[in-house]
């Protein structure tokens, strides 16, 4: 039987090949993989963060070319908990990406723990909540429209366990950052400042250097604030 070290090594090799050679197929957009995929260093930092948390269950919004998904899979393989589970939500994986990301996950041996949900996150997340699904952590890289990010975070607050993690990609987009700020200012989410430390990776939407990924820790206990205590964000 393949042990945890061998499983993690297999995932790591697929990650390295993806960085070196790119995905097996891409959309007809110049530089699409480099723009969409989480940079390798951020993938390593995401993996290390999840390993430190000893995660068993992760939910991810947005698969695309599987850069972040493979990092999450490597973390789950390394931790080697009894019942690892990785739920990936992406309604466009087949239509936009020709299943490139999903095929990479399966080639890394992660098809046994990963589930692809081909539905909008606004429908998939409440369904998971109704089913009693609980995650240790979430990675968010779906729609970047403010109202849709806000809805994703609303449901993830209920799906991710108290004290768990929510990691957000493309925090340098004002729409994404502003949505997250509500939860930071009003619902006790705290930034993990050193989760993605080091030099900035890439350039933000306005051509400025910026932090791409940001990690939040949820409060240890769920609570509902009074509407009278609203803090502008």
TIKOL-792226 format. One record per atom (N, C-alpha, C): residue in one letter; x, y, z. Coordinates in steps of 0.001 Angstrom, whole numbers, plus 500000, padded with zeros to 6 digits. Atoms other than C-alpha are relative to their C-alpha. Example, Ala and Ser with C-alpha at 12.3 -4.5 7.8 and 13.67 -1.06 7.14 Angstrom:
2
A500890498810500000A512300495500507800A500900501200500000S499180498810499940S513670498940507140S499230501090500730
//
This chain:
233
X500837498805500000X500000500000500000X500880501256500000X499248498760500081X501253503472499132X499896500750501322X500038499279498735X502248505389502257X499845501499499752X500263498571500098X501668509054503011X501141500725499306X498852499322500603X505186510081502000X499995499816498485X500034500266501443X504841508426498589X498855500743499331X501144499267500575X501408509971498021X500323501479499871X499642498594500049X502704513422498884X501042500265498916X498970499837501021X505729512924496611X499384499974498600X500667500060501305X503443512012493711X499306501320499695X500668498710500198X501403515183494200X501036501090499736X498961498983500147X504563517258494539X500602499964498599X499445500116501349X505889515917491236X499047500579498961X500972499424500937X502672516849489416X500008501521500123X499906498550499801X502896520332490959X501221500557499277X498772499525500652X506483520711489742X499861499970498485X500179500106501449X505556519531486260X499071501085499483X500926498939500404X502671521997486127X500725501340499927X499245498744500000X504986524886487041X500978500032498830X498962500056501039X507654523740484577X499427500021498587X500493500205501358X505534522741481577X498655500665499723X501334499455500179X502182524387482193X498961498882499924X501066501005500047X498794522621482040X499921499348498628X500091500699501289X497946520131479279X499246500789498946X500753499148500929X495586522661477704X499563501249500752X500400498733499400X494597526263478327X498931500655499147X500923499181500779X491980528749477271X500787500829498996X499353499227501065X492742530805474178X500165501452500432X499708498672499486X493997533774476170X501487500059500328X498562499898499803X497598534925476195X500340500110501490X499570499982498609X499290534201479511X498935499602500994X501126500314499110X496105532705480967X500448499201501216X499558500822498871X497830530084483099X500762500835501014X499194499191499103X500327532564484546X499141501010500767X500879499027499354X497525535020485335X499084499346501020X501034500644499185X495020532575486804X500589499192501154X499481500952499012X497207530099488681X500674500710501165X499297499506498824X498431530754492208X501496499748499808X498553500200500166X502230531297492060X500518498855500875X499478501174499299X504331528333493178X500321500309501459X499632499685498609X505644530108496286X498775500123500880X501245499917499226X502132530949497434X499386498618500191X500477501368499833X501171527341496774X500732499283501113X499210500604498920X504004526209499030X499564500546501360X500417499389498729X502917528672501720X498614499517500414X501329500545499710X499313527490501444X500119498586500533X499771501379499545X500449523878501762X500520499972501432X499399500008498668X502593524643504812X499015500478501063X501005499499499064X499785526596506466X498999498910500346X500982501059499768X497351523705506044X500608498826500757X499321501064499251X499893521166507277X500108500383501469X499888499533498618X500477523261510389X498671499927500734X501335500078499411X496722523233510967X499506498561500134X500373501420499912X496607519414510639X498621499762499396X501341500039500597X493654519717508260X499632498597499520X500542501244500551X491456516824507237X498998500272498885X501048499673500969X488708518550505242X500165501438499540X499817498674500584X489099521500502883X498962500203498899X500879499629501105X486618523273500616X500690501100499214X499328499049500880X487907525227497628X499009500515498970X500849499389501016X486101527658495329X500884500437498850X499205499708501177X487582527773491850X501112498990499815X498971501012500260X489704524998490290X500954500447498897X499194499538501142X490918526358486926X501062498960499656X498918500901500390X494372524775486330X500586499232501181X499692500861498840X494597523194489806X501284500363500729X498794499625499275X497625525135491062X499806499964501505X500280500004498562X496100525739494495X499459498650500452X500584501289499629X494184522452494475X501078498948500231X498904500959499801X497401520465494086X500763500299501293X499350499645498739X498980522397496965X499172499507501186X500889500500498947X495942521557499104X500083498482500077X499889501457500020X496131517924498002X501304499511500600X498718500375499404X499811517788498941X499944500116501520X500153499839498548X498938519111502396X499199498850500593X500841501081499487X496188516527502878X500747498666499988X499223501238500069X498495513717501742X501076499970501074X498939499935498997X501240514893504080X499456499811501409X500614500120498677X498965515254507115X499523498573500251X500397501414499939X497504511806506382X499013499709501127X501072500263499033X494392512075508534X499152498823499529X500747501219500350X491947509106508585X499027500160498832X501034499849501025X489305510575506265X500166501329499272X499789498731500686X490763513358504090X498933500250498941X501028499646500977X488281515230501943X500285501399499460X499740498732500686X488715518033499406X498842500241499039X501150499661500847X485546519541497936X500363501233499185X499626498924500911X486240521713494893X498764500437499217X501190499457500655X483501523974493538X500429500824498788X499645499261501219X483854525132489926X499005499657498893X500983500282501046X480930525410487486X500571500109498593X499427499753501321X483306526284484632X501166499068499680X498845500854500204X485866523501484943X499942499289498642X500113500682501290X484529521615481914X499835500987498853X500320499107501113X483144524452479800X501120500977499669X498948499001500221X486030526925480266X501399499390499959X498643500519499840X489022524761481181X500168498577499475X499934501337500607X488224521471479399X500512498950500982X499627500929498921X488743519670482729X501507499862500204X498537500067499848X492471520477482675X500397499859501463X499663500064498586X492592521064486425X499604498679500629X500470501265499422X490531518022487338X500859498835499537X499146501077500502X492646515769485104X501346500002500714X498742499922499263X495779517038486863X499844499452501416X500234500544498658X494273516284490275X499956498477499970X500112501460500096X493418512763489171X501350499365499675X498683500550500337X496884512230487664X500924499993501206X499216499960498764X498307513137491079X499488499007501039X500545500982499068X496240510380492684X499033500563501008X500883499335499032X493854512801494385X498518499786499704X501403500231500348X490671511617492705X499229499243501056X500679500778498962X489919509375495685X499568500862501182X500372499135498871X489730512276498143X499324501286499545X500564498751500511X488626515152495897X498645499762499347X501314500018500642X485068515861494764X499825501314499257X500242498803500790X484308518292491952X498501500272499963X501397499585500015X481031520174492347X499850501038498890X500132499131501172X480067521698488991X498756500870500119X501135499109499754X477695524333490356X500533501314500527X499560498724499414X477920527998491298X500148499863501510X499762500094498562X479296528451494794X498814500501500811X501178499482499289X476159530409495763X498936498938500183X500918501131499846X474228527160495296X500679498833500713X499302501157499439X476872524607496266X500264500147501488X499671499821498585X477852526126499625X498793499814500918X501149500272499125X474332526269501111X499583498537499981X500306501436500055X473832522696499917X500921499235500942X499068500644499073X476973521618501783X499605500276501446X500424499632498650X475745523489504849X498799499173500430X501195500791499700X472383521719504687X500357498541500264X499573501388499839X474185518372504419X500819499783501278X499216500124498777X476092519109507634X501493499926499770X498583500012500324X479462519415505893X500741501030500845X499171499101499201X482170520953508099X501431499903499496X498626499969500496X485597522030506823X500931500589501051X498974499399499154X488808522800508654X500514501301499396X499461498827500684X489793525373506033X499327500153498650X500545499709501324X488668527025502815X500999500837499221X499214499156500896X490466528502499827X499043500599498987X500995499281500794X488550531146497883X500669500664498805X499491499404501235X489367531946494256X498950499831498908X501091500117500943X486015532128492521X499721501321499314X500365498702500564X484118535124491238X500662501105500802X499390498858499317X485780538440492026X499029501180500113X501009498965499793X482547540430491993X499710500120501493X500151499778498566X482011541999495417X498857499183500579X501166500645499391X478512540620495989X500140498480500028X499841501449500020X479517537087495016X501086499546500976X499005500311498969X482661537102497160X499364500093501385X500659499806498711X480555538421500042X499121498800500346X500862501164499771X478078535553499629X500839498752500280X499113501144499725X480894532991499440X500471500018501447X499477499899498634X482343534267502709X498891499834501031X501145500179499089X478886534374504331X499784498513500280X500249501433499790X478412530644503778X501228499287500551X498802500638499455X482023529715504473X500113500228501497X500021499738498556X481641531339507890X499198498938500739X500838501030499387X479021528661508574X500506498589499711X499499501316500398X480762525786506789X501331499676500678X498688500218499357X484281526233508207X499825500006501523X500158500148498547X484566525160511841X500522501237500736X499442498917499188X485142527748514587X501492499813500204X498552500077499881X488829528568514766X500707499534498748X499411500460501255X489348527322511199X500531501150499157X499347499034500866X490960529092508274X499187500271498733X500486499630501328X489712530983505233X501128500753499319X498920499383500760X492399531825502669X499413500556498709X500581499295501142X491555534326499945X501097500332499000X499078499617501068X493356534655496627X499545501319499385X500284498727500677X493548537954494707X499405501043500941X500451498991499045X493021540027497827X500346501410499525X499626498680500508X494647542874495879X498915500624499133X501138499401500698X491397543329493908X499117500715501024X500814499255499034X489370546055495689X498681499304500324X501288500662499763X486141544070495264X500159498833500972X499743501146499120X487637540996496960X500400500483501390X499505499488498724X489457542922499678X498890500642500826X501070499307499280X486407545008500557X498997499015500585X500917501016499476X484172541959500924X500587499340501248X499367500645498850X486674540326503270X500081500932501197X499889499037498904X487033543504505295X498754500037500875X501216500024499171X483411543276506415X500138498949501096X499907501103499036X484098539930508098X501109500262501013X498926499639499082X487325541227509594X499529501049501011X500406498887499140X485716544383510998X498812499657500890X501260500220499294X482369542946512113X499826498610500592X500261501374499573X482685539207512662X501222499311500593X498897500550499231X486018538741514359X501000499172499239X498973500697500755X488041537281511496X501323500732500207X498704499364499768X491727537909512175X501000499556498941X498987500289501007X494502538131509617X501160499235500636X498782500696499593X497365535651509956X501141500689499253X499126499067500721X500104538170509131X501167499356499276X498809500592500601X502977535818508316X499687498797499110X500375501177500786X501017533207506337X500588500052498591X499458499836501353X502172534610502991X501080501080500032X498927499028499803X505280536454504082X500981499961498842X498986499927501037X508107537508501823X499685501063498980X500215499015501044X508358539591498712X498666499756499307X501262500131500712X505172540295496804X500201499191498731X499944500851501191X504388537933493952X499097500607498944X500806499462501080X503273539539490718X499590501438500235X500439498616499973X501562542830490128X498485500033500031X501445499914499839X498054543812491158X499293500609498803X500801499562501150X495222544977488901X500292501414499535X499683498625500399X496395548603488887X501481500175499682X498601499917500342X499987547738488088X500923500195501175X499201499810498792X501174548065491679X500315498662500654X499694501182499204X502969545492493780X498976499884501126X500962500177498917X500599543983496305X499984498575500488X500143501338499461X499848541027498491X498846499284499332X501030500709500760X497929538430496503X499100499166500902X500786500892499141X496836535898499131X499971500533501430X500136499595498601X495549536597502624X499268498895500747X500600501058499184X494701534126505376X499330500596501221X500755499569498828X492096534655508068X499733498802500905X500459500996499035X491390532722511246X498639500429500529X501328499725499486X487770532486512283X500021499988501524X500069500027498527X486763533132515913X499809498577500518X500115501329499399X486829530165518265X498550499597500254X501420500297499817X483075530435518701X499185500886499058X500855499232500906X480411531490516229X499129500963500800X500874499035499333X478412534575517128X499352500882498951X500689499049500865X475977537028515588X500045501371500663X499915498670499390X476741540707516229X498661500723499938X501192499155500047X474031543205517005X500085500930498800X499999499069501132X472978545318514052X500405501401500460X499625498690499483X473629548301516314X501524500159500079X498551499950499873X477330547414516433X500714499995498638X499428500049501346X477878547640512673X501189500965499864X498800499201500247X481334548884511718X500219500138498507X499797499755501434X481844550485508339X501297499359499541X498836500716500507X484316548627506162X500435500522498653
//
